[in-house]
Amino acid sequence: MSPPVEAALLDALDRQARRRAEGVATLSVLAGPLGSGAALWSRWAERQGRRVVVTDAEDPRSAALDWARALSAERDLGADAEALATFALTAAHPRHAPSFAGKTPHERRVLLDALPPPALPEFTWALCRQLIEQRPSFDPGTLPPPVREALRREPHAALQALEALVPARHLPALRCRAGASPTLWGLQSAAALCLAAPMLPLACTVEPDALDAFLRGRESQVLAVAREGRLDLGAPVPTPVAAAADAAMALHGRLAREQAPDAKRVLHAEAARAVLSGAPGTPEEFARSKAEQFLAECLRGRPATAGLFQLNQRLQLAGEERAWEVDLLCREWRLAVEIDGYFHFLDAERFRRDRRKDLALQRAGYWVVRVLAEDVVSRAEDILDTLESLIAARQRDAVGQEAAHGRR
């Protein structure tokens, strides 16, 4: 594998990691020579400061046990449980921070019984309690019996509980071998784990021919996860648009999890398709229009920006012969948002006109924010945060001006 290809694949794995951090189930399917896939995953894990756990387990429960044993060898899960409980209980009742140091199992149980349960999922809190109560009896470096039993009974819920107990950056990376064709049981186990614990760094190495045959099977969640996470080890370097598409998919997943209105999710999907697909016959103005509509909908949905921005407004400025059209305009706090497509930077006359518009708006006291159309669908949260910070700055300026003139 050449250095540029390896660097590009490592970047792709970083993008997949960001999707996991958003809670989007993502399995890294490394399609190519098995040795190359294993080496790439180890290299990525090393850059992240993670240990790699390798499993040949044929079912998700056994694979989860292999991973949990490695996690227990590195961390004191009882101490992690105490830290989580202390944080959660103190957040709800700041004056009643629990202390477990020096207490026997019975004293720990009495202490926890006396406190109201924190705002944690029921299964997570139950496992956390067991680990705290039984911690004095654990052998260091071994899998605590409560965790083993939880994985045996409810492997999915147990994995989610372990993700809550251990900071995400300390979770070991798991690599599953794909198993024999045509079932690829290892790949199926990996996909099932991925769906159960979206934040778990998880990869599967598989020969491309075997993967192609597997993906021709009956459609399922497992196939969808494998298809979406596929990285061909000999593939060309991913383009920036591909990276933006990954981020757009992560945002779409988050909108679904947050139960955003269907209209907003459809609008995002249309904007992503128009801006990122590069499909023939997709006019740039159409793509920009979809991006504008999606950003306007996002601004309407946030308390700090709701009702402040109007879409496609004409603004007549003093001293200007013509009115300027602004993509998104906030008259109250004098902010102008302009969304640029790719061809803005190829047409010299359009570029000059945009600069004249910026200068005219700035002379009139407007702050101008220019964003790329592809960033609207892939980095919407960053753009919204930026606009909120600018509004806050304008509000601070207004308060300062009033104070300077004696109006309080």
N, C-alpha and C positions, 0 to 999 in steps of 0.2 A: 504494500500500500504506500503510495507516494505521500510525502509530507503535506502537500496542499489538500489531497483528498482526505487524509487523516484529520487535518485541522478542520476541514469543513464538516466532517462527520462528528467530531467532538463538539463543534458549535451546534449541530443539529441535536445532539444529546442534551446540551445545555438548554435548548429551547423546549425539549420535551420535559426537562426537569422543571422549567418554569410553569408548564401546564400542570404538572403534579402539584406544585405549590398552590395553584388555583383550585385544586380539588378535582381536576379533570383526570379520569382514569386513563393512564397512558402506559402502555407496554412497549419497551424498546425491542423491536424485532430485528435482530442483526442478521440480514440475509447475505450469506457468503461463506467462504471457508470457515469451519468451526474455530480453528485456531486463531484466525484473524479477528473473528467476532469476540472471542474471549479476551484477546489482548486489548482490543479497543475498549471494551467495557472496563477492564482493569485500569487502563490508562485514564479513562474518564473518572472512575471512582477515586483514583489517586489524586487527581486534581481537586476533587471535592473533599478530600480528607476522610474518605469512607473505606471501610473494609468490605471486601467482596466475599459473599457466602455463595458457595456453589452447591446445588442440590440435584440429585437424580430422582427425586420423589415422583411417584406416578399419580399422586392425587394432591389437591390443594392443602388438605389437613397436614399431611406429612411434610410438604414443602414449608408450610408455616411453622411447624415444629423445628425443622432444621434451622430456619432463620431465627426463631426465638431463642434457641440454644446459643447461637452465636452472639445474639444481642445480650443474653444473660452473662456470657463469659466476659463481655466488655464493660457492662454497667451493673450497678447495684439497683435492681428494679424496685426494691423496697424503699431505698432512698429517693428514687424518682417518684414513687407513690406518695411519700411523705411531703415532698416538695409541691406536688400538684395539689394535694389536700390542703396544705398550709395556705397556698396561694388562693385556692377557690373559697375556702372557708373564711379567710381574712377579708377577701373582697366583699363578701356578703355581710360580715360582722367584724369591722376593723378593730374593735376593742377586745375581741375574743380570739386572738391568734393562738392556735393549739401548739403545744410543745410535746413531742414524743420521746425526747431524749431521756434515757435512763428508765423508761417505763417497761413493765412486764407486759406480755400479751393481754392479760386480764385488764390491767390498768389502761392500756390502749383502747380496748373494746369499750370500757366504761366511758372513757373520754369521748370517743366517737358517738356513742349512744346519746350522750348529753348534748351534742351539737346538732343543729338542723342540717339536713343534707345540702350540699352545695349545688349549684346549677351545672351539673354534669349529667351526661346520659346515664340511665339507670345501670346498664351493664358495666360501664366504665367505673362508676362509683363503687359498685359491688366488688369489682376486682381490686380497685384501689384500697378499699377497706381491708380485704383479705391480706393483701401484701403488707399493709401497715401493721395489722394485728399479729401476723405470723413472722414478721421480719426477724425478730431475735433468734428464731429457730432455723433460718436459712443457712445453707452452706455457701460461702462466697464462690462466685463463678459458675454456679449450677442453675439450671432452670427451676424457678420456684414452683412447688406443687400447684398453687392456685392458677398459675399461668398455664401449666400443662393441662390441668383439668378444664380450664376455660377454652383452650384450643381444641380439646377433644369434644366438648359439648357444642360450642358455638364458635367455630374458627373465624367466621367473618366478624362477628362482634368483638371477639378477643383481639383480633388484629387492629381494629379501630381503637380499642381501649389502649393497646400498646402504643399506637401512634399518638394518643393524647398524653400518655405518661412520659414519653421520651421526646425531647426536642428534635424537630425534623432533621436538623443538620447532623444528629448523632445516629440516625438510623442506618444500619449497614445496607449496602447494595446487594440485591439477590440476583443470581444468574441461574436460570433453569436450562437444562439441556432439553432439546425439543422432543426427544424420544423417537421411536421407530415410526416410519410411514406405514400406512397412510393416516393413522389416527393422530400422530404427533401428540401423545398424551401429555408430554411435558409442556408443550406450548399451550394446550388447553388448561392445564393447571395454573400456568403463569397468568393467563388471561383472567381466570376466575379470581386469583389473588388480587390482580390489578383492579378488578371491579369492586372487590370487597374493601381494599385499602388503597385508595387512589394516591396517597402521598408516598407509598412505598417505592423506592428506586428499584425497578424490576426490569430485567432484560432476559431475552431468550435467543440463543444462537441456533441457526437453522440453515440447512443447505437450500439455495434458491429453488431448485427443482422441486424439492419436497414441499416447500412453502407454497409454490404456485399450485401444486396439485391440491394441497389442503384448502387454499382459498377458493377453489372451484366448487367446494362443498356447499351444502345447504346453508343459506344465510342465517346468521345468529349474532348475538352480542359478542361472542368469542371471536368470530370471523371479523366483525367490524373493528374490534380493538386491535387485532393482529394486522389488519390491513392499514389502519390509520397510523400504527406505530412502526411500520416497515421502513428500514433504512438499508439500502443496497450498498454493500461495502465498495463496489466498483463504480458507483454512480458518480456523475459529474458534480462539481461543486454547486451546492444549492444557491439560488439567487436571493437577493434581498426580498423580492416579492414572495418567495416561498417562506421566508422567515415571517413576513407579515401575515401570510395566510395561516401559519401555525398560531400566531397570536390572536388572529381573528377567530379561529376555531375555539381557542380557550375562552375568549370573551363570550362567544355564543353559548358555550357550556355553562358559564357562570350566570348568564341571563336565564337559562333554563332552570338552574338550581335555585335562583332567587325568585322563580315563578314570576318573571317579568311578563307584562301583558303580551298576548300573542302578536298583536300588531307591532309592538316594538321588536320582538324577535324576528318577525318576517321582514321588517324594514332593515334590520341589521344584516340578515342573510342576503337580501337584495343588494344592499350597498357593497357587501363583501364580494359578491359575485360580479357586480358591475366594475368595481375598482380593481380587483385582484386577478380576475380570471384571464384578462387579456384576450377574451374571445373575439374572433373576427366580427365586425359589425356592431361592436359596442362603442358608441360615440363617447368621446371624452366628456362632453357636456352632460350626457345622461349619467355617466358615472359620478361626476361631481355633484349633480343634483341629488342622487341617492345618498351620497355622503353628507350633503348639507341637511337633508331631511332627517337622517339618523342622528346627527349631532344636535339638531334642534330638539328632537324628541328626548335625547339624553338630558339636555339642559332643562327642559320642562319638568323632568322627573326628579331633579335634585332641589331640595329646599332652598339652598343658597342661590340658585340661579333661576328658579321657577318664575316665569312671567317677565323676565328681564330682557330676553333676547328675541328679536323678531327676524323672521327669515326673509331674505331677498328684499331689503328695504332701499328705497331711493333717498338720497341725502343731498339736499341743496346747501352748499357751503357758501358763506359770504365771500364775495370776490371771485367766485367760480362761475363761468358761463354755463356749464353743464352740471347736471346732477349726477352724482356717482351712485352706482348700485353696490350695496355691501351685502355679502352672503349672510352674515348674522350680525345684527346691530343691537347694542345696548345703549340707548340714548341716555338713560338715567346716570350711568357711570362712565359714559363716553368710551366704550370699547367697541372695536370693529374686528370681526373675525373673518378672514379670507381663506378659502379652501382652494389650494392649487393642485391641478392635475399635472401629469408628467409633461404634457406639451406646453405648459406655461414656460418651461425652461428651454424649449427648442424654437419658439417663435420670438424673434428679437423684438418685433413691434409690440407684441403682447407684454413682454417683459418690461419694456420701457413704459407702457401705459400703466402697468401695475405699480411701478415705482412712482409715477406721477400721482397716482391715487394715494399711495402711502404718504407722500409728502403733503398733499392737500389735507388729508385727514389729520396728520400730526400737527399742521399749522392751526387747525381748528380745535386742537386740544384732545384729540382722540388717540388712544393707544391702539396700535394695529397688531393683531396676532395672526400670523400666516402659518397654516398647517398643510401638510400633504394629504391629499385625498386618501391615500392608502393608510396613513396613520390614523385617520378618523375611525376606521373599522378595526384597527389592530392595537391602537394605543389610546383608545377613547378615555380611559380613566386618567391617564397623564394629562391629556388636554383639558378635561374637566377640572382636575385639581389646579392646573395653571390658571384657568379662568377664574376659579373661586379665589385664588390668592391675589389676582389682580383686582377683583372687586373689593376684597378686604383692604388692599392697599389704598384704593380710591376712597373707601369709607374712612380710613384713618386720616388721609389727607384732608377730607372734608371736616372732620372733627377738629383737626389741628388749625385749620383756617378759621373756624368759628371761635375757637379759644383765643387765637391771636387777636381777634377783633372784639374780645370781651363778651361774646355770646356763649354762654355755657348752659 
